[in-house]
Amino acid sequence: QLAIISRIKLYYRPAKLALPPDQAAEKLRFRRSANSLTLINPTPYYLTVTELNAGARVLENALVPPMGESTVKLPSDAGSNITYRTINDYGALTPKMTGVME
């Protein structure tokens, strides 16, 4: 037997958004609090964040809503330098990006 699980996301996007979708991922911000990392999305696009790392620690993937936030668990020994990739409109991974915790 073979089982395949697929997810297809469908989003409505108004025609005249000021920011091009390929620039949204680089606007992502990060805030540390206790044992969590909050991903802050100031853009009008959903961001699917994958390959999220804090220093050498691998963190869970996240879906960050437009103008919203998403929180992931953060180990106490995680570094402050963030690296991540996102999944673009075509299902491909974007180049690796870097960020710093606020």
BALO-11563 format. One line per 2 residues: number of its first residue (from 1); for each residue x, y, z of N, C-alpha, C. Coordinates in Angstrom, 2 decimals, padded with zeros to 5 digits. Layout:
N
NUM> X:Y:Z:X:Y:Z:X:Y:Z | ...
This chain:
102
1> 000.83:-001.18:000.00:000.00:000.00:000.00:000.88:001.24:000.00 | 000.34:002.28:-000.57:001.05:003.55:-000.65:000.08:004.66:-000.26
3> 000.50:005.48:000.67:-000.35:006.61:001.10:000.42:007.90:000.86 | -000.25:008.85:000.28:000.36:010.15:000.02:-000.49:011.22:000.70
5> 000.19:012.09:001.42:-000.51:013.20:002.08:-000.05:014.48:001.41 | -000.99:015.24:000.93:-000.67:016.51:000.26:-001.42:017.65:000.94
7> -000.80:018.82:000.92:-001.45:020.03:001.40:-001.38:021.07:000.31 | -002.51:021.63:000.01:-002.56:022.72:-000.95:-003.16:023.91:-000.23
9> -002.43:025.02:-000.23:-002.92:026.23:000.42:-003.45:027.17:-000.65 | -004.60:027.71:-000.39:-005.21:028.65:-001.32:-005.48:029.94:-000.56
11> -004.88:031.03:-001.02:-005.05:032.33:-000.38:-005.61:033.31:-001.39 | -006.49:034.17:-000.92:-006.96:035.28:-001.74:-005.99:036.43:-001.54
13> -005.56:037.03:-002.63:-004.61:038.13:-002.56:-005.16:039.30:-003.37 | -005.43:040.45:-002.73:-005.87:041.63:-003.49:-004.85:042.01:-004.55
15> -005.30:042.58:-005.64:-004.44:042.87:-006.78:-003.41:043.96:-006.50 | -003.70:044.91:-005.65:-002.82:046.07:-005.51:-002.11:046.15:-004.16
17> -001.42:045.11:-003.77:-000.62:045.17:-002.56:000.68:045.89:-002.86 | 001.12:046.75:-001.93:002.28:047.60:-002.18:003.60:046.82:-002.27
19> 003.74:045.78:-001.48:004.99:045.02:-001.41:004.90:043.80:-002.32 | 005.89:043.60:-003.21:005.89:042.38:-004.03:006.05:041.14:-003.14
21> 005.41:040.02:-003.46:005.48:038.84:-002.60:006.88:038.28:-002.41 | 007.76:038.46:-003.38:009.12:037.92:-003.24:009.97:038.72:-002.26
23> 009.50:039.86:-001.78:010.25:040.66:-000.80:009.71:040.49:000.62 | 008.63:039.76:000.79:007.99:039.63:002.10:008.86:038.88:003.10
25> 009.52:037.82:002.69:010.28:036.97:003.62:011.40:037.71:004.32 | 012.02:038.65:003.63:013.14:039.39:004.24:012.68:040.41:005.28
27> 011.38:040.66:005.37:010.84:041.61:006.35:010.54:040.95:007.70 | 010.63:039.63:007.77:010.32:038.90:008.99:011.22:039.35:010.14
29> 010.62:039.51:011.35:011.38:039.91:012.54:011.24:038.83:013.61 | 012.15:038.83:014.57:012.20:037.77:015.59:012.35:038.39:016.97
31> 011.55:037.89:017.93:011.62:038.38:019.31:011.70:037.18:020.25 | 012.70:037.22:021.14:012.88:036.15:022.11:012.19:036.53:023.41
33> 011.51:035.55:024.02:010.93:035.75:025.34:010.92:034.41:026.07 | 011.63:034.35:027.18:011.76:033.12:027.98:012.19:031.95:027.09
35> 011.34:030.95:026.94:011.69:029.77:026.15:010.94:029.73:024.83 | 010.71:030.89:024.23:010.01:030.91:022.95:010.59:031.98:022.04
37> 010.37:031.78:020.77:010.77:032.74:019.75:009.50:033.13:019.00 | 009.23:034.43:018.95:008.06:034.93:018.23:008.50:035.45:016.87
39> 007.88:034.96:015.83:008.13:035.42:014.46:007.08:036.47:014.16 | 007.51:037.65:013.76:006.62:038.78:013.52:006.62:039.10:012.04
41> 005.44:039.07:011.44:005.29:039.29:010.01:004.58:040.63:009.77 | 005.32:041.68:009.38:004.69:042.99:009.15:004.16:043.16:007.73
43> 004.05:042.08:006.98:003.65:042.17:005.57:002.21:041.68:005.38 | 001.60:041.94:004.22:000.25:041.46:003.96:000.19:040.03:003.40
45> 001.27:039.26:003.53:001.34:037.91:002.98:001.50:036.87:004.08 | 000.94:035.68:003.86:001.26:034.54:004.72:002.69:034.13:004.42
47> 003.45:033.78:005.46:004.82:033.30:005.28:004.94:031.90:005.89 | 005.33:030.94:005.07:005.60:029.59:005.54:007.10:029.50:005.76
49> 007.50:029.44:007.03:008.92:029.47:007.41:009.38:028.04:007.66 | 010.49:027.68:007.02:011.05:026.34:007.17:012.56:026.46:007.35
51> 013.19:025.37:007.76:014.64:025.36:008.02:015.02:026.51:008.95 | 014.22:026.69:010.00:014.42:027.75:010.98:015.44:027.29:012.02
53> 016.51:028.06:012.18:017.57:027.73:013.12:017.91:028.94:013.98 | 018.21:028.68:015.26:018.74:029.70:016.17:020.11:029.22:016.58
55> 021.16:029.82:016.01:022.50:029.29:016.20:022.55:027.91:015.57 | 023.00:026.92:016.34:023.09:025.55:015.83:021.82:024.74:016.10
57> 020.85:025.32:016.79:019.63:024.61:017.15:018.57:024.70:016.05 | 018.00:023.56:015.69:016.94:023.50:014.68:015.60:023.72:015.39
59> 014.81:024.65:014.87:013.50:024.96:015.45:012.40:024.42:014.54 | 011.17:024.41:015.06:010.05:023.90:014.26:009.64:024.90:013.19
61> 009.03:024.39:012.14:008.52:025.24:011.06:007.33:026.04:011.56 | 007.01:027.13:010.86:005.90:027.97:011.30:005.18:028.59:010.10
63> 003.89:028.81:010.27:003.10:029.57:009.31:002.74:030.87:010.01 | 003.21:032.00:009.46:003.01:033.30:010.10:001.98:034.08:009.28
65> 000.85:034.45:009.90:-000.20:035.14:009.16:000.17:036.58:008.82 | -000.52:037.18:007.86:-000.26:038.57:007.51:-000.47:039.49:008.71
67> 000.44:040.43:008.89:000.38:041.40:009.99:000.22:040.70:011.34 | 000.75:039.48:011.43:000.56:038.69:012.65:001.84:038.09:013.18
69> 001.67:037.18:014.12:002.79:036.55:014.79:002.56:035.05:014.91 | 003.66:034.32:015.08:003.61:032.89:015.36:004.75:032.61:016.34
71> 004.52:031.71:017.28:005.52:031.43:018.31:005.97:029.98:018.22 | 007.28:029.77:018.36:007.86:028.42:018.39:008.68:028.27:019.67
73> 008.86:027.02:020.10:009.68:026.75:021.29:011.13:027.06:020.98 | 011.84:027.60:021.99:013.24:027.97:021.82:014.05:027.39:022.97
75> 014.98:026.48:022.69:015.82:025.92:023.75:016.65:027.03:024.41 | 016.96:026.86:025.69:017.69:027.89:026.43:019.10:028.11:025.89
77> 019.68:027.09:025.25:021.05:027.23:024.73:021.09:027.66:023.27 | 019.95:028.11:022.73:019.91:028.53:021.32:020.68:029.83:021.14
79> 021.36:029.96:020.03:022.09:031.19:019.71:021.14:032.30:019.29 | 021.69:033.50:019.15:020.84:034.65:018.80:020.79:034.93:017.31
81> 021.65:034.27:016.53:021.60:034.44:015.08:020.59:033.47:014.47 | 019.68:034.01:013.69:018.61:033.23:013.10:018.89:033.02:011.61
83> 018.69:031.79:011.14:018.69:031.52:009.70:017.38:030.82:009.37 | 016.87:031.08:008.18:015.59:030.50:007.79:015.42:030.56:006.29
85> 014.48:029.77:005.81:014.03:029.82:004.42:012.51:029.86:004.46 | 011.92:030.30:003.38:010.47:030.28:003.28:010.09:029.52:002.01
87> 008.82:029.17:001.93:008.30:028.52:000.73:007.55:029.58:-000.07 | 007.94:029.76:-001.32:007.34:030.83:-002.13:006.02:030.39:-002.76
89> 005.45:031.25:-003.59:004.16:030.98:-004.23:004.16:029.75:-005.12 | 005.32:029.32:-005.56:005.43:028.18:-006.47:005.80:026.89:-005.76
91> 005.90:026.94:-004.43:006.25:025.76:-003.65:007.74:025.51:-003.54 | 008.55:026.43:-004.04:010.00:026.30:-003.98:010.55:026.99:-002.73
93> 011.71:026.55:-002.29:012.37:027.19:-001.16:013.09:028.45:-001.61 | 012.99:029.49:-000.79:013.74:030.71:-001.07:015.18:030.51:-000.61
95> 016.11:031.37:-001.03:017.47:031.29:-000.52:017.48:031.47:001.00 | 018.52:030.95:001.66:018.64:031.07:003.11:018.78:032.54:003.48
97> 018.04:032.96:004.50:018.08:034.34:004.99:018.54:034.36:006.43 | 018.98:035.52:006.90:019.44:035.64:008.28:018.65:036.73:008.99
99> 018.56:036.59:010.29:017.90:037.59:011.13:018.54:037.56:012.51 | 018.22:038.56:013.32:018.74:038.65:014.68:017.56:038.84:015.62
101> 017.62:038.20:016.78:016.54:038.35:017.76:016.54:039.75:018.33 | 015.35:040.29:018.53:015.21:041.61:019.16:015.30:041.46:020.66
